[in-house]
C-alpha cells in the first residue's frame, strides 16, 4: 500500500488556518485629500526621521471616523500615497456603508473597531499601583549605544543605565529605564496594550506602546523629566512619573 504522505501524493490537509493577534498601526484619516495626506507624511518624516524608519514596510489600518458618511472617498489615490511612503495599508475601520463598498471593490478588508457613532467615554486617571511585571524579561546594566538594539522577548526590559541616541529598545512587556531615555523605545510590541514605558529622563526620538507611537523633540513639556507612557482608548498618553 502506498504511503499517503510519500512524495508525489497530495496531502489530505493542504491548508492550515489558525488565529493570531498582531500589532497594527492605526492612521486616523482627517482629510479626504490625497495630496494633503502626502504632504503631511513628507513633513512628518522630514522632521522626524525616526518615524519614517518606524513606518517603513509597516502594516497600517485606516480609521475613517472623521470622514463624513456623505463625503466621496478618494480611497484608491489614498492607498497609492501610503504605498509610495512604504506603508502597507491592510484594512479600514469605522467606515460608512458607502465607503465599505468601495473598500470591497479594492479588495481591502473592513476591520472591527470602535463604533464611529459611539459616544466617547470619560477618561479616568491612570492607576497609581505598580504595574505587574511580565514573565521573563531582560535586565541590562550598561549603557546602550547608538545603533544597538535590545529586545526583551516575552517580558519586561529593565535598563539600569542610559539609552543613547540612535539606540532601539523593545519589549513584549513594560520598559523601565533608570537613566536618560534617548533613541527609540517600543513596549508591548506583541500587541500587549497594557504595557507601559517608565523612565527617569524622557529624551526619546520615538516612543511606542502596542503599535501606537509618538515622535518627540526638545521643547516637549515633559522633555528631560520622569515620565510614563501608556495607551488608552487607542491613544498614546505621556504623563509625569512621580518618583
C-alpha positions in Angstrom: 0.0 0.0 0.0 1.4 3.4 -0.9 2.2 5.8 1.9 -0.3 8.6 1.6 2.4 11.1 2.7 5.0 9.9 0.3 6.4 12.3 -2.4 4.2 12.7 -5.4 0.9 12.3 -3.5 -1.4 15.0 -2.4 -1.8 15.9 1.3 -5.2 15.4 2.8 -4.8 18.8 4.6 -3.3 21.3 2.1 -4.3 24.3 4.2 -3.9 25.0 7.9 -5.8 28.0 9.2 -5.3 29.4 12.7 -6.0 32.6 14.6 -3.4 35.2 15.7 -3.1 38.6 17.3 -0.8 41.2 15.6 0.2 44.8 16.3 -1.1 47.2 13.7 -0.6 51.0 13.5 -3.8 53.0 13.0 -3.9 56.0 10.8 -6.8 58.3 11.7 -7.6 59.9 8.4 -8.6 63.5 8.9 -8.8 64.6 5.3 -10.1 63.1 2.1 -7.4 64.9 0.1 -4.6 62.6 -1.1 -2.2 65.5 -1.9 -2.7 66.9 1.6 -2.0 63.4 3.1 1.2 63.0 1.1 2.4 66.5 2.2 1.7 65.7 5.9 3.5 62.4 5.7 6.5 64.0 3.9 6.6 66.8 6.6 6.4 64.3 9.4 9.2 62.1 8.0 11.4 65.2 7.3 11.0 66.5 10.9 11.3 63.1 12.5 13.4 60.6 10.5 12.8 58.0 13.3 9.1 58.0 12.3 10.0 57.2 8.7 12.0 54.2 9.9 9.2 53.1 12.2 6.6 53.1 9.4 8.7 51.6 6.7 7.0 48.4 5.4 4.7 48.6 8.4 1.0 47.4 8.2 -1.5 50.2 8.8 -5.2 50.4 9.3 -7.1 53.4 8.1 -9.7 54.8 10.6 -12.4 56.8 8.8 -14.2 58.1 11.9 -13.5 61.7 10.8 -14.7 61.3 7.2 -18.4 62.2 6.8 -20.6 59.4 5.5 -21.8 61.5 2.6 -18.3 62.6 1.5 -16.9 60.8 -1.6 -13.7 58.9 -0.6 -10.7 59.0 -2.8 -9.6 55.7 -1.4 -7.6 54.4 -4.4 -5.5 57.6 -4.5 -5.0 57.5 -0.7 -3.8 53.9 -0.9 -1.3 54.9 -3.6 0.0 57.7 -1.3 0.5 55.3 1.6 2.3 52.7 -0.5 4.6 55.4 -2.0 5.6 56.2 1.5 6.4 52.5 2.1 3.4 51.9 4.3 1.3 48.8 3.8 -2.5 49.6 4.2 -4.2 46.3 5.3 -7.8 47.4 6.1 -10.3 50.0 7.1 -12.3 50.5 10.2 -15.1 52.9 11.2 -16.1 53.2 7.6 -19.5 54.3 6.4 -21.6 51.8 4.4 -20.7 53.5 1.1 -17.0 53.6 1.9 -17.2 49.9 2.8 -18.5 49.0 -0.6 -15.6 51.0 -2.2 -13.1 49.1 0.0 -14.6 45.8 -1.1 -14.1 46.8 -4.7 -10.4 47.4 -3.9 -10.1 44.1 -2.0 -9.4 45.9 1.2 -11.0 44.3 4.3 -13.2 46.0 6.9 -11.8 45.5 10.4 -13.9 45.7 13.5 -13.2 48.6 15.8 -14.9 51.2 18.0 -18.3 52.3 16.5 -18.0 55.6 14.7 -21.2 56.7 16.3 -20.3 55.6 19.8 -20.1 58.4 22.4 -16.6 59.0 23.8 -16.1 57.7 27.3 -14.7 60.0 30.0 -11.1 59.3 30.8 -10.2 58.1 34.3 -6.8 58.8 35.8 -4.2 56.1 35.4 -3.9 53.6 38.2 -1.2 54.5 40.8 -0.4 51.0 41.9 2.7 49.3 40.4 2.2 47.6 37.0 2.9 43.9 37.4 5.9 42.6 35.5 5.5 40.2 32.7 7.0 36.7 32.9 10.6 36.5 31.9 12.4 39.7 30.8 15.8 41.2 30.4 18.0 43.4 32.6 20.8 45.5 31.0 23.2 47.1 33.4 25.3 49.0 30.9 24.6 52.0 28.5 23.0 51.0 25.2 25.0 52.7 22.4 23.6 54.2 19.2 23.0 51.6 16.6 22.4 48.8 19.2 19.1 47.1 19.5 17.9 45.2 22.6 14.7 43.2 22.8 13.1 41.6 25.8 11.1 38.7 24.3 8.1 37.6 26.4 8.7 40.0 29.3 9.9 43.4 30.6 13.1 45.2 29.7 14.9 47.0 32.5 17.8 49.3 31.6 19.9 50.4 34.6 21.9 53.0 32.5 21.4 55.4 29.7 19.8 54.5 26.3 21.7 56.7 23.9 20.5 58.4 20.7 20.3 56.0 17.8 19.6 53.0 20.0 16.5 51.0 20.0 15.0 49.1 22.9 11.9 46.8 22.6 9.9 44.6 24.9 6.8 42.4 24.7 6.0 43.8 28.2 7.0 47.0 30.0 10.1 49.1 29.6 11.9 50.6 32.6 14.8 53.0 32.1 16.8 54.2 35.1 18.8 56.7 33.1 18.2 59.1 30.2 15.9 57.5 27.6 17.1 58.6 24.2 16.7 56.7 20.9 13.6 54.7 20.4 11.6 52.7 22.9 8.8 50.3 21.9 6.8 48.5 24.6 4.1 45.9 24.0 5.5 45.0 20.6 3.5 41.8 20.6 0.2 43.7 20.9 0.1 43.9 24.7 -1.8 47.2 25.1 -1.4 47.2 28.9 2.4 47.6 28.6 4.0 50.9 29.7 7.3 52.8 29.4 8.8 54.3 32.5 11.9 56.5 32.5 13.6 59.0 34.8 14.5 61.4 32.0 12.4 61.4 28.8 14.6 62.4 25.8 13.5 59.9 23.3 13.2 60.3 19.5 10.2 58.0 19.4 8.1 56.1 21.9 5.5 53.4 21.1 3.1 51.2 23.0 1.3 48.3 21.2 1.8 50.0 17.8 0.8 53.5 18.8 3.7 55.9 18.5 4.7 59.5 19.1 7.9 61.3 18.0 9.4 63.7 20.4 12.0 66.5 20.4 13.5 69.1 22.8 10.9 71.5 23.9 8.3 68.9 24.6 6.7 69.7 28.0 8.0 66.6 29.8 11.4 66.6 28.0 14.1 65.6 30.4 11.6 64.7 33.2 10.5 61.5 34.7 7.6 60.2 32.7 5.4 57.2 31.9 3.9 56.3 28.5 0.8 54.1 28.1 -2.1 53.5 25.7 -5.7 54.1 26.5 -8.7 54.1 24.1 -6.2 53.7 21.2 -4.4 56.9 22.1 -0.9 57.3 23.4 -0.6 59.2 26.7 2.6 60.6 28.3 2.3 61.8 31.9 4.5 62.8 34.7 6.0 59.9 36.8 6.2 60.8 40.5 9.4 59.1 41.8 
